[in-house]
Every structure is written in C-alpha cells, then in structure tokens.
Amino acid sequence: MSPRASRAAAARKVAGAPAPGVPAPSRRRPALRVVPGVVGRPARTPFVVLVLLVLGAGLVGLLLLNTSLQQGSFHLDELERSTAELRDRQQALAREVAVREAPDNLARRAAALGMVPDPSPAYLRLPEGTVSGDLEPAGAAP
C-alpha cells in the first residue's frame, strides 16, 4: 500500500466513512434544535452574604470570648487581693497569739486575775486513780 493510500484510509476512518467493500450503515441524523443558553456563573451574592455572616459570627464570638476572659481576669485579681489581705490578717493574728502565749505575759495576766503560783503542785494519775503531790491550797498573793 502506498503512503497516499494509507493516508486516504486513515482519513476515511476518521471521517467515519466505511472501508471499501463494506456497506455503509444507514444512519439517520437527529434533527438539530436550539438549546437555551447556560448561565456562565452562579450568582455571587448568596456566597458573599454567607462569607460575611461567617466572618461576623466569628468576630462576635471572639468579642464574647475576650470579654469573658477579661471578666475572669478581674475576678482573679480580686481574689488575689482578698487572699493577700487574709494572709496578712492571719499573720497578724498569729503574732498576737504568740505574744499572748509568752510565759511572762501569761504570768502577768494571771497575777492581774489574783492567781498565785503553787510551790508544790499535785498531779492526777488517771489510769490508777491516784493523786501524787501535796494537796494544800496555794498561799495568798504577795
């Protein structure tokens, strides 16, 4: 087969022509009709509105979160201030108790109430039910 003949056969295949010696099938072409035009792009307005709503909701959410965090921060500062005040008060009360528990202060307050030291104290032994020591009243205050 010559190059020209092979090109002609290829052209017939592409064009849909039947090969030589093969009867052509009877095809009837459908009637052409006009199709309504396709819209090039969907409307952008709903998408833009949706994006703006999402951004607005995110902004409002961030604002609410920030407000809540600031409120918590103020509450935390107030609690820390209260804790510092209570810690200072507890330390002041602990110092006052230490001063009042001092032996010289206890002796002075007991003397002011009319109490006197006992030179020979008596001891109770609870398991045995006995008393050891001298059971005499203490002397009068000097």
Phi, psi and chi 1 to 4 in degrees:
 res  aa     phi    psi   chi1   chi2   chi3   chi4
   1 MET       -  137.7 -170.7 -169.8  -87.0      -
   2 SER   -83.2  159.3   69.3      -      -      -
   3 PRO   -60.2  -33.1  -18.4   22.9      -      -
   4 ARG   -67.8  -40.4 -175.1 -177.9  -79.1  174.9
   5 ALA   -68.0  -38.3      -      -      -      -
   6 SER   -68.3  -34.0   65.3      -      -      -
   7 ARG   -68.7  -36.1  -85.1 -170.5  -70.8 -147.2
   8 ALA   -67.8  -40.1      -      -      -      -
   9 ALA   -65.7  -39.5      -      -      -      -
  10 ALA   -65.4  -39.3      -      -      -      -
  11 ALA   -65.9  -38.0      -      -      -      -
  12 ARG   -66.8  -38.0  -82.2 -166.2  -59.2  -95.9
  13 LYS   -63.2  -44.8  -86.3 -172.5 -179.8  176.9
  14 VAL   -66.4  -43.3  170.2      -      -      -
  15 ALA   -73.9  -11.8      -      -      -      -
  16 GLY    84.8   15.2      -      -      -      -
  17 ALA   -79.2  146.0      -      -      -      -
  18 PRO   -70.5  151.6   24.6  -31.3      -      -
  19 ALA   -67.7  158.0      -      -      -      -
  20 PRO   -63.1  134.8   -1.2    1.9      -      -
  21 GLY    89.4   -4.6      -      -      -      -
  22 VAL  -108.1  127.4  176.8      -      -      -
  23 PRO   -68.5  142.6   20.6  -27.0      -      -
  24 ALA   -76.2  132.4      -      -      -      -
  25 PRO   -69.0  147.9   22.1  -27.3      -      -
  26 SER   -88.8  110.5   63.9      -      -      -
  27 ARG  -115.4  138.8  -74.6 -167.7 -161.7  168.6
  28 ARG  -111.3  126.6 -170.4  164.5  170.9 -160.4
  29 ARG   -78.7  138.0  -69.5  179.6   52.2  178.7
  30 PRO   -68.6  156.0   22.7  -28.8      -      -
  31 ALA   -72.9  140.8      -      -      -      -
  32 LEU   -83.6  145.4  -62.3  177.8      -      -
  33 ARG  -139.7  162.4   61.8 -175.8  172.7   92.6
  34 VAL   -87.6  129.3  177.1      -      -      -
  35 VAL  -102.5  137.0  177.8      -      -      -
  36 PRO   -61.3  146.8   10.4  -15.7      -      -
  37 GLY   -64.5  144.7      -      -      -      -
  38 VAL   -88.1  136.4  177.5      -      -      -
  39 VAL   -66.2  132.9  177.8      -      -      -
  40 GLY   -64.5  -47.2      -      -      -      -
  41 ARG  -139.1  149.4  -68.6 -170.3  -24.7 -154.7
  42 PRO   -70.7  163.6   20.7  -27.7      -      -
  43 ALA   -64.0  140.0      -      -      -      -
  44 ARG   -90.4  -19.3  -64.3  177.0   76.7 -176.2
  45 THR   -59.1  -49.0  -54.0      -      -      -
  46 PRO   -61.1  -36.8  -21.4   29.7      -      -
  47 PHE   -66.3  -43.9  178.1   71.6      -      -
  48 VAL   -63.7  -42.8  170.4      -      -      -
  49 VAL   -62.8  -43.4  168.9      -      -      -
  50 LEU   -61.0  -45.4  176.7   68.6      -      -
  51 VAL   -62.6  -43.2  168.3      -      -      -
  52 LEU   -63.9  -39.4  -71.0  176.6      -      -
  53 LEU   -65.0  -42.6  -75.3  175.4      -      -
  54 VAL   -63.6  -44.2  167.8      -      -      -
  55 LEU   -63.8  -42.4  -72.2  175.3      -      -
  56 GLY   -63.1  -42.6      -      -      -      -
  57 ALA   -64.6  -39.6      -      -      -      -
  58 GLY   -63.7  -41.2      -      -      -      -
  59 LEU   -64.9  -44.1 -173.4   62.8      -      -
  60 VAL   -63.7  -40.8  167.9      -      -      -
  61 GLY   -61.6  -43.7      -      -      -      -
  62 LEU   -64.3  -38.2  -74.2  174.5      -      -
  63 LEU   -63.2  -44.8 -179.0   65.5      -      -
  64 LEU   -64.4  -41.2  -69.7  175.0      -      -
  65 LEU   -63.3  -44.0  179.0   66.2      -      -
  66 ASN   -64.0  -42.2 -170.5   20.7      -      -
  67 THR   -62.5  -43.2  -56.9      -      -      -
  68 SER   -63.8  -41.9  175.1      -      -      -
  69 LEU   -65.2  -39.3  -71.2  174.7      -      -
  70 GLN   -66.2  -40.1  -74.6  -63.6  -31.1      -
  71 GLN   -63.6  -42.4 -173.1  176.8   18.4      -
  72 GLY   -63.0  -36.9      -      -      -      -
  73 SER   -65.4  -42.8  175.6      -      -      -
  74 PHE   -63.0  -41.5  -71.5  139.9      -      -
  75 HIS   -64.3  -40.9 -173.8   64.6      -      -
  76 LEU   -64.1  -41.8 -178.5   63.7      -      -
  77 ASP   -61.6  -41.5  -72.4  -16.5      -      -
  78 GLU   -63.5  -42.5 -179.1 -178.8  -35.6      -
  79 LEU   -66.0  -38.5  -70.8  174.9      -      -
  80 GLU   -65.7  -39.8  -73.7  175.4  -10.7      -
  81 ARG   -63.9  -43.9 -170.4  175.9  -41.1  112.8
  82 SER   -63.2  -40.1  174.1      -      -      -
  83 THR   -63.0  -42.1  -59.5      -      -      -
  84 ALA   -63.5  -42.5      -      -      -      -
  85 GLU   -63.1  -44.2  -70.3  173.6    3.6      -
  86 LEU   -66.5  -36.6  -70.2  172.9      -      -
  87 ARG   -64.5  -41.8 -173.1 -179.3  -44.4  118.2
  88 ASP   -64.1  -41.2  -67.8  -16.5      -      -
  89 ARG   -65.1  -41.2  178.7  158.1  167.5   73.8
  90 GLN   -63.2  -39.9 -171.2  -92.9  -21.0      -
  91 GLN   -66.9  -39.2  -71.1  173.5   -7.8      -
  92 ALA   -64.5  -42.3      -      -      -      -
  93 LEU   -66.8  -38.0  -70.6  173.4      -      -
  94 ALA   -63.8  -39.2      -      -      -      -
  95 ARG   -65.5  -40.1  -79.3 -168.1  -57.8  -90.4
  96 GLU   -64.6  -41.4 -176.0  179.1  -21.0      -
  97 VAL   -64.1  -40.9  166.7      -      -      -
  98 ALA   -63.1  -39.0      -      -      -      -
  99 VAL   -66.8  -43.2  166.5      -      -      -
 100 ARG   -70.9  -25.7  -70.6 -177.4 -177.0 -135.9
 101 GLU   -83.5   -9.2  -76.1 -178.9  -20.5      -
 102 ALA   -59.9  137.6      -      -      -      -
 103 PRO   -57.1  -41.1  -21.8   29.6      -      -
 104 ASP   -66.1  -35.8   58.5  -23.3      -      -
 105 ASN   -70.5  -39.2 -165.0   13.2      -      -
 106 LEU   -63.6  -41.6  -77.0  176.2      -      -
 107 ALA   -64.4  -42.0      -      -      -      -
 108 ARG   -64.9  -42.3 -173.7  174.0   40.8 -110.0
 109 ARG   -69.7  -37.3  -73.3 -179.1   50.0 -145.7
 110 ALA   -64.5  -41.7      -      -      -      -
 111 ALA   -63.9  -36.3      -      -      -      -
 112 ALA   -66.6  -27.0      -      -      -      -
 113 LEU   -87.5   -1.9  -70.0  172.9      -      -
 114 GLY    92.2   13.5      -      -      -      -
 115 MET   -86.0  149.1  -62.4  179.7  177.7      -
 116 VAL  -126.8  152.2  -67.0      -      -      -
 117 PRO   -71.9  144.0   12.5  -15.0      -      -
 118 ASP   -95.2  121.4 -170.9    7.1      -      -
 119 PRO   -72.5  -27.3   18.7  -23.8      -      -
 120 SER  -130.7   91.0   58.7      -      -      -
 121 PRO   -74.7  156.7   24.7  -30.0      -      -
 122 ALA  -107.4  146.2      -      -      -      -
 123 TYR  -120.1  138.0  -60.9   98.9      -      -
 124 LEU   -98.7  132.0  -59.8  175.6      -      -
 125 ARG  -108.3  103.1  -66.0 -174.7  177.8 -169.4
 126 LEU   -68.8  -43.1  -66.6  179.2      -      -
 127 PRO   -60.5  -35.2  -18.7   26.6      -      -
 128 GLU   -94.3  -19.2  -62.8  143.1    5.4      -
 129 GLY    76.1   29.1      -      -      -      -
 130 THR  -114.9  161.7   61.3      -      -      -
 131 VAL  -119.3  129.3  177.3      -      -      -
 132 SER  -116.4  143.3   64.5      -      -      -
 133 GLY   109.9 -177.3      -      -      -      -
 134 ASP   -90.3  128.6 -158.8    8.1      -      -
 135 LEU  -101.9   51.8  -69.0  177.5      -      -
 136 GLU  -111.3  146.8  -64.7 -172.6   23.2      -
 137 PRO   -64.6  150.9   13.2  -17.0      -      -
 138 ALA   -70.3  158.4      -      -      -      -
 139 GLY   -71.0  169.4      -      -      -      -
 140 ALA   -71.1  157.4      -      -      -      -
 141 ALA   -68.6  141.1      -      -      -      -
 142 PRO   -71.7      -   14.5  -16.9      -      -
